[in-house]
Amino acid sequence: MKHAARLFILIIGVATLAGCAGGYKSDVTRFHTLPRPMGESIEVMATQAQLQASLEFGQYAEMIGARLGTVGYTPPVQGQASPLIAYINYGMQPVAGVQVEQGSSASIGMGTGSRHTSFGLGFSFPIGESKPRQDYVYILTLDIVRRADNVRLYEGRSTIRATGKAMNEMMPLLVDALFADFPGQSGTATRVKVGN
């Protein structure tokens, strides 16, 4: 019986750790003819003009501008037009249908026996309860355009599916995914793990 109790505690511990596992998987696609960055200045702008003046966009633009700096670009000089423009767009879309979040379950098996007989017993029980949830797909797109002739040099997109998160919570993760191995191989779709 002591063995069964220890087994029960072990199963509960594993289930708890599994429930607390963090991190998200982001799907990233990239298409580009982007030359190697050589310190060109780049201006971050909103794809939708009405977002340009928003405080939310300003925060995201600063975040993405900083990441562009880590791969070889520089911020625009005030009063001068940068040769490149980075257009960003973002949003969240509900996943169709209602998903059900299942409670975890644990199983226990016990056995006993003698020389001529044996007996086994197993059962499982839920941990927590099932409840409906609404999933969303969070999206970030980045297009880099050459200002002189409006030629698009880079198209990138990262998405994450999650439940009940605000856009500002997911944006750092979307940016991390998009800039993993930036600019990446053109014409590829990859899955990147981000977050803890």
N, C-alpha and C positions, 0 to 999 in steps of 0.2 A: 504493500500500500504506500510505503514511503517512496518507492520508485515511481509509482503513478503520480504522486504529488509533485515530485521533482520534474517529471515529464510535463505535467500541466503548467508549471511555472515557466519552463523553457519555451513551451509553445506560445504562451501569453507574451513572453518577451520578444520572440521572433515576430509575432503578429504586430506588436506595438512598433517595433523598429520598421517593419514594412510600411505601416501606415504613416510613419514620419519621414519616409524617404523623400528628399526634396529634388528639385531640378525639373526642367521642362525639356521637351524635344521640339526643336524648331526646324521647319522645312524651309530651305533656302534655295532660290534659283537665281542664276546669273547669266547674263548675256552681255558681252562687251568686246570692243576693239580698243580698249584703253591702253595707251602707251604707259610706260613706267613713269611714275610721278617724278618730276625734277624740280620740285619747289614751286610749281605754278600756284598762283592764288586762286581760291575757289570761294564762291559766295553761296551760302545755303539759303534757299528760298522755298516757299510753300507752293505746291502744285496748284492748290486752290487759293486764289488771290485773297479771299475773305479771311483766311487763316493767318495771313502774313503779320498782322498787327496784334495777334492774340498772345497773351502771356504764356499760354501752354505751348504754342508753337515756338516762342522764343526760347523756352527751356529745352525743347527737343533740338532746335537748331544749334544751340550752344553745345549740346551733347554730341551731336553728329559732327559739328565743326571740329571739336576736339579730337574725335576719332580720325577724321580726315587728316588732321595734323600729324597723327602718329604713323601714317602710311606715306607721308612725303609731301603733302600739300601745305599751303600757308594761307592764313586768313587774308581777305581783301584789304588793300590799302584804302583808307578813307579818301573819297573823292576820285578814285580811279576804278574803272570797270575791270573786274577780274576776267581773265580769259575763259574761265570755266564756271558753270553754275551747277550746283547740286540741288535738284528739286526733290523734296520729300513729301510724301503723303502717308497718312496713317488712319486707322479706324478699327472698329470691332464689329463683327457680324454674329448674330445669334445662329447657333447650329439648329437646323430644323428638327422638330420633334422634341419630346421631353425625355431626358435620360434619367435613369434610376441609379442612384448611388447605393451600391450594395454594402451592407455591413460586412466586416471581416468575419471569418469563421475559423474555429480551431477544432482539431480532432484529437481524440485520446483513444488509445488502444491499450488494453490490459490483458494479460494472460496468466493462467496458472495451470498446474498439472502435476500429476504423479507419474509413476512408472507406467501405469496402464490407462490413465485417462488424462485428458487435457480440456481446458475450457478457455475460450477467448471472448472478449467483449470490446466493441468499439462504438464510439458515438461522436458526433460533432455538434457544435452549438455556435450560434452567431455571436459576434462581438459588436455591439452597436446595432443600429436599426437602418433599414432601407428608407431612402427618402428621395423625392424627385429633385432634379437639379437642372439648371440651364447652362449649357456650355456655350462659349463664345470662341470665335477665331479672331485673334488679334493680328493686325497686318501692318507692316511697314514697307514702303517702297522707296527706292532711291534711284533717281535718274541723273546722270552726269552729262551735261550738254556743253558743247563748245559754243561760246557766245557769238563768235564772229559769223558763223554760218548756220547756227542752230542744229548742228549735227549731233545726234545722240551717240555718246561713246560708251555709256554703261547703263544697264538696266538690272537692278537687283531687287529682290523681294524676300522678306522673311515673314513667316507666320508661326503662331503658337496657339494651340488649343488649350483653353483653361476654363475654370469655373469661377464666376463671381469676382473677377479682378477689375480694377480700374485701369484705364489706358496708361496712366502715368506709372503704375506699378509694373506694367509689362514692357514699357518702352526700353528701359535699360537692357532687358533680356533680348529684345528684338534687335537692338543695335549690336549687342555682343555677337549674336548669331550672324548678322549680315557682314560684320567686319572680321569674322573668323577666316583667316587665310585670304584676306582681301587683296586683289579683286577676285581671286579664284579662277578656276578654269571656266572659260566661256561655254555656255550651252549645257551646264550641268545642274542637276538637282541633288542636294545633299541634305542629310539630317544631322543637326548639330545639337549637342546637349549643352544647355546653359543653366545657370543658377546653381544653388547648393544641392 
